[in-house]
Amino acid sequence: MASKEENSNTTREISTEQRMYHETDDGEKIRLMTETAKRQFDEPVIVGLYRGQYAEWLLEEGIEEDDGSRVGHSVSGATNLLYRLDQIQRYCHDQFGHNPTAIGPRDAEQFSDALLDDEWLTQTGKERSDDDKRKLLDALEKYFEFLAETEDRETWKARYKPQQTSYESYDDFKLAERFRLREAALEYGSLPAYSKVSAEQRTRIKRYLSQKLGKPMSDITPDDWERNSSGLCEASLIWTALDLGLTPKEVGAATFEWINLSAGTVNIPSDEESKDREDEDLALLPDTVQLLREWRAEREHLDKYDDSNRVWLNRVGNPYSSGPLNRLIRQLCDEAGIETEHRKIAWYSIRHSLGQYLRSVGDLYEANDQLRHGSLETTKVYSDTVVEDRRESLQAIYERAEKEAEREDQLGDRLSLLSD
């Protein structure tokens, strides 16, 4: 396979148009580069030559069989992989200014984070589907496989990809894990560093801390800032989700107009629910209500909420969707020491576990009402239940989860002593 230097020496003899396509042995033409990429890249001919080599590899040996032998992709399969690589390289060139052929593992990680956090939207400004995200990451992994095979460069694998998984097949969180998630969420996130915010935002946050601490704003010090830096966005989000089993759609759409802090309930408008049901009051635990009350006060002093009525926004100021929520859950599991290997853990795992334990401590009807199931094929029969009964069941779940977590910790301590 030709080196980059050889490719560079031949660029004067090859037109850009010639390098827009790769011709197969059967005379079929595969498009190597979009018109957008041709205009965007500084040296489209070199990029085209390089992609021609990639196309050849895809068609001849792009798939590794179980026995270790290699076979080629179909023309349509190779075309799809090349088109997604074109999208990825255009994004990386635009964001990082790199030569499209020089994408490394660090670029791949940054691209993956932007993709999963919905920072890279479609041309129409919409969030990409999980299926689209998975295919883009598959294409990027395939390109690094090509680099490793042909140039002995470092390979790369995505740390996480949205799974092609039905709703029902996600794993539940165990009882003690629900408690550990609550605790980890309290430690997650923080106010911006004192030295890294604008004077205007510093004044706003000082005003908030003044109200919180009951001391004059002029007396607020960097030490006060540090001691009270724990952010409440993710904590209030996780605690509310543990109580309600919120879906990604509901998290992204939630406003404080849904929440009655005095009554300790949430009423999700029927047009925003993931299930087709009448509006009804959903129970929150008292501690969750207090956390939401504190979060509402804190968010008023944060710039990114100035033009938004959403209860929660992700770190780049967008409403949450499944990608950032799944990422948040993975990070919290790491913080809480929750095992995720060989388990299908995602945002929906919270909802699944709530249904399981509500049926355990309450009954089928309570699980149906709190989870807002539209059909009672899900829970067999339908009957309204009282909000207070569901709140008592939530409290029972929390207390059982706390006891189970304490039991596991004590067992771990005893095992540690025995090993010593």
DOFI-770925 format. One record per residue (C-alpha): residue number from 0; residue in one letter; x, y, z. Coordinates in pm, 1 decimal, m for minus. Example, Ala and Ser with C-alpha at 12.3 -4.5 7.8 and 13.67 -1.06 7.14 Angstrom:
% residues 2
n; res; X; Y; Z
0; a; 1230.0; m450.0; 780.0
1; s; 1367.0; m106.0; 714.0
% end
This chain:
% residues 420
n; res; X; Y; Z
0; m; 0.0; 0.0; 0.0
1; a; 136.0; 341.3; m94.3
2; s; 278.8; 566.2; 174.5
3; k; 162.6; 921.7; 239.7
4; e; 484.2; 1053.4; 80.7
5; e; 415.7; 860.5; m240.0
6; n; 58.3; 986.3; m237.3
7; s; 183.4; 1344.3; m202.8
8; n; 419.5; 1307.0; m500.0
9; t; 138.1; 1195.7; m727.2
10; t; m116.8; 1459.9; m634.7
11; r; m13.9; 1689.5; m923.2
12; e; m103.4; 1413.3; m1170.9
13; i; m442.9; 1327.2; m1022.0
14; s; m739.3; 1561.4; m1027.9
15; t; m971.5; 1605.5; m733.5
16; e; m1258.4; 1473.4; m943.3
17; q; m1071.4; 1148.9; m1010.6
18; r; m1028.5; 1092.3; m637.9
19; m; m1396.9; 1140.3; m559.8
20; y; m1471.0; 777.3; m652.7
21; h; m1322.9; 430.2; m616.0
22; e; m1397.4; 180.0; m891.3
23; t; m1444.2; m184.5; m792.1
24; d; m1328.8; m484.8; m994.3
25; d; m1686.3; m516.0; m1123.7
26; g; m1687.5; m158.4; m1248.5
27; e; m1905.0; m18.4; m969.5
28; k; m1813.1; 325.1; m840.0
29; i; m1804.1; 407.4; m468.8
30; r; m1813.4; 771.4; m371.2
31; l; m1513.2; 853.5; m150.6
32; m; m1588.7; 1212.8; m57.2
33; t; m1889.3; 1440.8; m38.5
34; e; m1892.5; 1777.0; m213.1
35; t; m1898.1; 1940.2; 130.3
36; a; m1575.3; 1763.8; 227.7
37; k; m1409.5; 1854.9; m102.3
38; r; m1476.4; 2222.8; m32.4
39; q; m1381.2; 2200.2; 335.6
40; f; m1050.7; 2010.7; 323.2
41; d; m726.0; 2189.2; 235.7
42; e; m589.0; 1892.5; 38.4
43; p; m888.0; 1694.1; m88.5
44; v; m678.2; 1499.2; m339.2
45; i; m461.3; 1349.0; m65.0
46; v; m769.7; 1271.9; 142.9
47; g; m925.7; 1107.6; m162.1
48; l; m618.0; 892.9; m223.4
49; y; m616.1; 783.3; 138.2
50; r; m985.6; 699.7; 131.8
51; g; m930.3; 503.4; m186.9
52; q; m690.3; 280.4; 4.6
53; y; m946.2; 248.1; 282.7
54; a; m1219.6; 156.0; 32.9
55; e; m994.4; m110.9; m117.3
56; w; m925.9; m256.1; 227.9
57; l; m1296.6; m255.6; 318.5
58; l; m1389.0; m441.3; m0.5
59; e; m1109.3; m696.4; 25.7
60; e; m1056.4; m766.8; 397.0
61; g; m1267.4; m533.0; 608.6
62; i; m1444.6; m810.5; 805.2
63; e; m1268.7; m1052.6; 1038.6
64; e; m1443.2; m1389.6; 1057.8
65; d; m1465.8; m1602.2; 1374.0
66; d; m1182.1; m1824.9; 1251.3
67; g; m951.9; m1524.7; 1202.8
68; s; m980.8; m1513.2; 825.2
69; r; m1083.2; m1189.4; 656.2
70; v; m1344.9; m1118.4; 391.4
71; g; m1463.8; m799.3; 228.5
72; h; m1767.7; m581.9; 284.3
73; s; m2037.3; m550.8; 22.8
74; v; m2028.7; m239.6; m194.5
75; s; m2325.4; m94.9; m5.6
76; g; m2163.3; m171.9; 330.5
77; a; m1835.6; m7.2; 228.0
78; t; m2024.2; 293.5; 89.5
79; n; m2206.4; 345.1; 420.0
80; l; m1881.9; 321.6; 620.4
81; l; m1709.7; 572.4; 391.5
82; y; m1998.4; 817.5; 416.1
83; r; m1993.7; 803.5; 796.9
84; l; m1615.5; 847.5; 797.2
85; d; m1667.8; 1155.6; 578.6
86; q; m1905.6; 1297.4; 842.0
87; i; m1664.3; 1219.7; 1126.8
88; q; m1357.5; 1365.6; 955.1
89; r; m1545.2; 1682.1; 859.8
90; y; m1651.5; 1728.7; 1221.7
91; c; m1298.7; 1668.2; 1355.2
92; h; m1145.8; 1899.1; 1093.4
93; d; m1394.5; 2172.2; 1183.5
94; q; m1359.3; 2131.4; 1561.8
95; f; m992.0; 2040.5; 1600.1
96; g; m838.0; 2174.9; 1278.1
97; h; m659.1; 1847.3; 1212.7
98; n; m561.4; 1688.7; 884.1
99; p; m851.8; 1448.1; 817.6
100; t; m608.7; 1158.2; 772.2
101; a; m440.9; 1224.7; 1107.9
102; i; m727.2; 1149.3; 1347.8
103; g; m586.3; 986.9; 1661.6
104; p; m736.2; 816.7; 1968.0
105; r; m764.1; 1147.8; 2155.2
106; d; m965.4; 1298.0; 1867.4
107; a; m1181.6; 986.3; 1866.5
108; e; m1254.7; 1026.3; 2238.6
109; q; m1348.8; 1392.5; 2193.9
110; f; m1570.6; 1305.7; 1899.0
111; s; m1735.4; 1023.8; 2095.1
112; d; m1805.6; 1253.6; 2391.6
113; a; m1957.9; 1521.2; 2166.1
114; l; m2170.6; 1262.1; 1988.0
115; l; m2302.7; 1097.0; 2303.7
116; d; m2365.2; 1432.2; 2474.9
117; d; m2570.0; 1555.5; 2177.0
118; e; m2328.2; 1841.0; 2109.9
119; w; m2317.6; 1738.0; 1742.3
120; l; m2665.1; 1773.2; 1596.8
121; t; m2804.9; 1684.6; 1255.6
122; q; m2818.3; 1944.4; 977.1
123; t; m3177.2; 2019.6; 1079.2
124; g; m3069.8; 2087.9; 1438.8
125; k; m3213.2; 1767.9; 1583.9
126; e; m3044.2; 1523.5; 1820.1
127; r; m2908.5; 1210.7; 1657.8
128; s; m3082.9; 883.2; 1730.5
129; d; m2913.1; 608.9; 1931.2
130; d; m2904.0; 400.9; 1613.3
131; d; m2721.1; 677.9; 1425.4
132; k; m2474.9; 725.4; 1712.7
133; r; m2398.9; 354.9; 1727.1
134; k; m2336.6; 333.4; 1352.2
135; l; m2105.9; 636.8; 1358.1
136; l; m1900.6; 487.7; 1641.5
137; d; m1891.6; 151.8; 1460.8
138; a; m1758.3; 332.6; 1152.7
139; l; m1490.9; 509.9; 1355.5
140; e; m1380.7; 182.4; 1514.4
141; k; m1361.6; 25.2; 1168.6
142; y; m1136.7; 308.2; 1045.6
143; f; m899.4; 257.6; 1339.6
144; e; m898.0; m114.5; 1262.2
145; f; m781.2; m24.8; 910.4
146; l; m506.7; 200.3; 1049.9
147; a; m388.7; m73.3; 1286.7
148; e; m384.4; m336.3; 1010.2
149; t; m214.5; m128.7; 741.6
150; e; 3.0; 123.4; 927.5
151; d; 56.4; m40.1; 1266.2
152; r; m110.1; 259.6; 1431.0
153; e; m281.8; 248.8; 1768.4
154; t; m630.5; 103.0; 1759.3
155; w; m932.1; 257.8; 1934.0
156; k; m1257.1; 125.1; 2076.5
157; a; m1548.0; 332.5; 2202.5
158; r; m1586.2; 310.1; 2580.0
159; y; m1961.2; 309.3; 2533.7
160; k; m2202.3; 270.6; 2243.3
161; p; m2582.4; 288.0; 2254.2
162; q; m2699.0; m70.3; 2239.8
163; q; m2946.0; m211.7; 1992.6
164; t; m3154.0; m323.9; 2286.1
165; s; m3525.5; m336.5; 2349.0
166; y; m3666.1; m150.1; 2648.0
167; e; m3747.3; m474.3; 2829.3
168; s; m3393.1; m614.5; 2819.0
169; y; m3218.6; m349.1; 3031.2
170; d; m3096.9; m476.5; 3367.2
171; d; m3243.5; m344.1; 3692.5
172; f; m3047.8; m169.7; 3963.4
173; k; m3036.4; m379.5; 4278.3
174; l; m3192.9; m244.5; 4595.1
175; a; m2865.6; m134.6; 4758.1
176; e; m2753.0; 16.3; 4426.9
177; r; m3051.3; 251.8; 4428.2
178; f; m2932.0; 388.3; 4763.5
179; r; m2572.8; 416.6; 4638.9
180; l; m2691.7; 609.8; 4332.7
181; r; m2869.8; 860.6; 4557.8
182; e; m2558.1; 907.8; 4768.5
183; a; m2323.0; 936.5; 4469.0
184; a; m2550.4; 1193.5; 4303.8
185; l; m2509.8; 1425.0; 4603.6
186; e; m2134.1; 1436.8; 4545.4
187; y; m2156.0; 1471.4; 4168.5
188; g; m2121.3; 1809.7; 3998.8
189; s; m2027.2; 2140.2; 4153.2
190; l; m2042.9; 2515.0; 4112.7
191; p; m1790.5; 2654.0; 3863.0
192; a; m1444.6; 2722.8; 4005.2
193; y; m1428.3; 3066.0; 4172.3
194; s; m1140.1; 3180.2; 3951.8
195; k; m1298.2; 3064.6; 3625.0
196; v; m1627.7; 3253.3; 3612.3
197; s; m1707.5; 3597.8; 3483.4
198; a; m1748.5; 3887.1; 3726.0
199; e; m2121.1; 3894.2; 3649.4
200; q; m2173.4; 3524.3; 3720.9
201; r; m1955.0; 3543.9; 4032.8
202; t; m2182.3; 3820.5; 4164.7
203; r; m2492.6; 3614.3; 4093.8
204; i; m2356.1; 3305.3; 4267.6
205; k; m2233.4; 3513.3; 4561.9
206; r; m2586.9; 3650.2; 4594.2
207; y; m2720.9; 3293.5; 4601.8
208; l; m2462.1; 3188.5; 4864.3
209; s; m2546.6; 3498.8; 5068.4
210; q; m2910.5; 3393.0; 5079.6
211; k; m2819.5; 3031.5; 5152.6
212; l; m2570.5; 3110.3; 5431.5
213; g; m2754.2; 3410.9; 5576.9
214; k; m2455.2; 3644.8; 5558.1
215; p; m2389.4; 3968.0; 5363.8
216; m; m2279.8; 3919.4; 5004.8
217; s; m1968.4; 4128.8; 5071.7
218; d; m1863.3; 3873.8; 5335.3
219; i; m1879.0; 3573.5; 5099.9
220; t; m1526.4; 3435.9; 5060.5
221; p; m1366.9; 3178.2; 4827.8
222; d; m1376.2; 2939.2; 5126.3
223; d; m1755.3; 2980.6; 5147.7
224; w; m1771.3; 2909.5; 4775.4
225; e; m1560.4; 2593.9; 4813.4
226; r; m1754.1; 2459.0; 5110.8
227; n; m2087.3; 2506.4; 4934.3
228; s; m1977.6; 2411.3; 4584.7
229; s; m2171.9; 2087.0; 4554.9
230; g; m2407.1; 2125.9; 4259.8
231; l; m2766.3; 2012.7; 4293.5
232; c; m2860.9; 1967.6; 3927.1
233; e; m2762.7; 1602.5; 3890.5
234; a; m2860.4; 1517.0; 4248.3
235; s; m3213.6; 1653.3; 4207.7
236; l; m3240.6; 1484.3; 3867.5
237; i; m3135.3; 1141.8; 3996.6
238; w; m3348.0; 1161.7; 4311.3
239; t; m3655.0; 1263.0; 4109.8
240; a; m3591.1; 985.6; 3857.0
241; l; m3556.6; 728.8; 4135.6
242; d; m3897.8; 839.4; 4268.1
243; l; m4078.4; 864.2; 3933.8
244; g; m3891.4; 642.5; 3687.2
245; l; m3865.0; 935.0; 3444.0
246; t; m3801.7; 851.6; 3078.6
247; p; m3542.3; 1050.8; 2878.0
248; k; m3825.8; 1231.4; 2698.9
249; e; m3979.5; 1338.9; 3030.4
250; v; m3644.6; 1453.5; 3173.2
251; g; m3577.2; 1666.6; 2865.9
252; a; m3920.7; 1829.1; 2874.4
253; a; m3961.9; 1878.3; 3251.8
254; t; m4035.3; 2229.7; 3380.5
255; f; m4106.4; 2353.5; 3731.7
256; e; m4466.2; 2409.1; 3621.7
257; w; m4504.1; 2031.6; 3651.9
258; i; m4387.9; 2027.3; 4013.5
259; n; m4602.0; 2116.1; 4315.4
260; l; m4342.4; 2149.7; 4589.8
261; s; m4605.5; 2225.0; 4854.0
262; a; m4792.4; 1902.3; 4782.3
263; g; m4479.4; 1700.8; 4705.5
264; t; m4612.5; 1586.1; 4368.7
265; v; m4536.5; 1602.9; 3998.5
266; n; m4801.7; 1622.4; 3728.6
267; i; m4666.5; 1539.6; 3383.5
268; p; m4887.1; 1678.8; 3102.9
269; s; m5031.3; 1395.1; 2897.0
270; d; m4874.7; 1531.4; 2576.7
271; e; m4527.6; 1505.5; 2737.8
272; e; m4568.9; 1161.6; 2893.1
273; s; m4413.9; 860.3; 2728.3
274; k; m4742.1; 675.3; 2784.1
275; d; m5093.1; 771.1; 2678.6
276; r; m5271.3; 840.6; 3007.4
277; e; m5467.5; 1114.4; 3174.3
278; d; m5276.0; 1369.7; 3382.8
279; e; m5232.0; 1252.8; 3741.8
280; d; m5031.1; 1341.6; 4050.8
281; l; m4710.6; 1144.6; 4107.4
282; a; m4559.0; 1110.9; 4453.6
283; l; m4217.3; 1245.5; 4555.7
284; l; m4029.1; 1166.8; 4875.0
285; p; m3998.0; 1462.7; 5117.5
286; d; m3617.9; 1463.5; 5080.2
287; t; m3654.4; 1484.0; 4702.3
288; v; m3894.4; 1777.4; 4737.6
289; q; m3643.0; 1962.5; 4955.7
290; l; m3362.5; 1893.3; 4709.1
291; l; m3575.8; 2025.8; 4422.5
292; r; m3655.2; 2335.3; 4627.4
293; e; m3283.2; 2399.7; 4683.1
294; w; m3204.0; 2329.2; 4317.8
295; r; m3467.9; 2576.8; 4200.5
296; a; m3296.4; 2845.7; 4410.0
297; e; m2949.9; 2754.5; 4281.7
298; r; m3042.1; 2738.0; 3911.8
299; e; m3168.6; 3099.5; 3916.5
300; h; m2805.9; 3209.1; 3956.5
301; l; m2664.8; 3003.8; 3667.5
302; d; m2625.7; 3171.1; 3327.0
303; k; m2733.5; 2878.1; 3111.4
304; y; m3083.2; 2879.7; 3263.9
305; d; m3149.9; 3246.4; 3182.9
306; d; m3348.9; 3167.2; 2868.0
307; s; m3477.6; 2822.0; 2962.3
308; n; m3767.3; 2699.9; 3173.6
309; r; m3634.6; 2342.5; 3181.8
310; v; m3569.4; 2194.4; 3525.5
311; w; m3242.8; 2035.8; 3410.7
312; l; m2997.3; 2113.4; 3130.9
313; n; m2686.1; 1912.7; 3046.6
314; r; m2333.8; 2052.3; 3075.8
315; v; m2351.0; 2229.6; 2738.4
316; g; m2688.6; 2390.7; 2811.8
317; n; m2915.9; 2156.1; 2614.9
318; p; m3217.8; 1963.2; 2746.9
319; y; m3116.9; 1612.0; 2848.2
320; s; m3169.5; 1321.1; 2609.2
321; s; m3089.2; 950.4; 2626.0
322; g; m2720.4; 987.7; 2530.6
323; p; m2614.3; 1228.5; 2809.5
324; l; m2842.4; 1049.3; 3058.3
325; n; m2681.7; 712.5; 2986.1
326; r; m2340.9; 875.2; 3018.9
327; l; m2442.2; 1029.8; 3353.6
328; i; m2558.9; 692.1; 3482.7
329; r; m2229.5; 527.5; 3386.1
330; q; m2031.0; 800.8; 3560.8
331; l; m2243.3; 773.3; 3875.4
332; c; m2203.4; 395.4; 3874.8
333; d; m1826.2; 444.6; 3864.5
334; e; m1846.0; 693.2; 4152.5
335; a; m2071.6; 462.9; 4355.9
336; g; m1873.2; 145.7; 4289.2
337; i; m2167.3; m17.2; 4111.4
338; e; m2060.9; m306.4; 3889.6
339; t; m2167.5; m260.0; 3525.4
340; e; m1953.5; m517.2; 3345.3
341; h; m2163.8; m788.0; 3177.4
342; r; m2481.3; m592.3; 3262.4
343; k; m2700.6; m380.5; 3034.8
344; i; m2712.0; m73.3; 3257.4
345; a; m2863.9; 243.9; 3114.4
346; w; m3098.8; 524.4; 3217.2
347; y; m3397.5; 289.8; 3181.1
348; s; m3245.9; 67.7; 3451.9
349; i; m3373.7; 323.5; 3705.8
350; r; m3728.7; 290.6; 3574.3
351; h; m3712.9; m88.9; 3565.6
352; s; m3590.4; m113.4; 3923.8
353; l; m3862.0; 123.8; 4048.1
354; g; m4130.3; m93.8; 3892.9
355; q; m3978.8; m406.4; 4043.2
356; y; m3956.4; m273.7; 4398.6
357; l; m4290.4; m92.3; 4391.8
358; r; m4451.8; m425.3; 4311.6
359; s; m4251.7; m579.6; 4595.1
360; v; m4338.3; m331.9; 4873.6
361; g; m4666.1; m199.9; 4731.7
362; d; m4872.8; m368.6; 4466.0
363; l; m4928.5; m395.5; 4093.5
364; y; m5162.4; m98.0; 4084.7
365; e; m4914.9; 137.4; 4253.5
366; a; m4640.6; 38.0; 4010.5
367; n; m4873.6; 102.9; 3718.5
368; d; m4977.5; 447.1; 3840.2
369; q; m4634.7; 573.9; 3947.1
370; l; m4475.0; 454.5; 3619.9
371; r; m4762.6; 593.2; 3410.8
372; h; m4815.8; 276.0; 3207.6
373; g; m5070.3; 336.9; 2935.2
374; s; m5200.8; m15.8; 2900.7
375; l; m5256.6; m256.2; 3175.4
376; e; m5121.6; m540.7; 2978.7
377; t; m4804.4; m409.8; 3142.4
378; t; m4947.0; m453.3; 3490.6
379; k; m5246.6; m676.2; 3409.0
380; v; m5529.3; m459.8; 3548.4
381; y; m5588.6; m91.1; 3596.1
382; s; m5710.3; 90.8; 3904.3
383; d; m5617.4; 433.8; 4040.2
384; t; m5421.5; 438.2; 4365.0
385; v; m5377.3; 709.0; 4628.2
386; v; m5070.7; 935.4; 4606.0
387; e; m5002.6; 897.7; 4979.4
388; d; m4992.1; 517.6; 4948.4
389; r; m4738.1; 543.1; 4668.0
390; r; m4528.4; 785.8; 4872.7
391; e; m4527.6; 537.1; 5161.2
392; s; m4414.0; 265.1; 4921.7
393; l; m4134.3; 488.9; 4789.0
394; q; m4024.7; 554.5; 5147.1
395; a; m4025.4; 181.3; 5216.0
396; i; m3807.2; 119.9; 4910.2
397; y; m3562.0; 388.1; 5022.2
398; e; m3540.5; 249.2; 5376.4
399; r; m3489.4; m106.1; 5250.9
400; a; m3224.2; 14.4; 5006.4
401; e; m3038.7; 200.2; 5282.5
402; k; m3042.9; m107.0; 5509.1
403; e; m2922.8; m331.9; 5227.8
404; a; m2636.6; m93.6; 5147.6
405; e; m2537.4; m85.5; 5516.4
406; r; m2549.6; m467.0; 5532.0
407; e; m2323.4; m494.4; 5226.4
408; d; m2078.7; m242.6; 5374.1
409; q; m2064.5; m431.2; 5704.7
410; l; m2008.2; m759.7; 5523.4
411; g; m1729.0; m599.3; 5323.1
412; d; m1566.4; m469.9; 5642.6
413; r; m1578.1; m816.2; 5802.8
414; l; m1427.3; m980.2; 5496.0
415; s; m1153.7; m717.3; 5493.5
416; l; m1069.5; m790.6; 5858.5
417; l; m1057.6; m1164.3; 5789.9
418; s; m823.5; m1114.0; 5495.1
419; d; m591.1; m905.4; 5715.4
% end
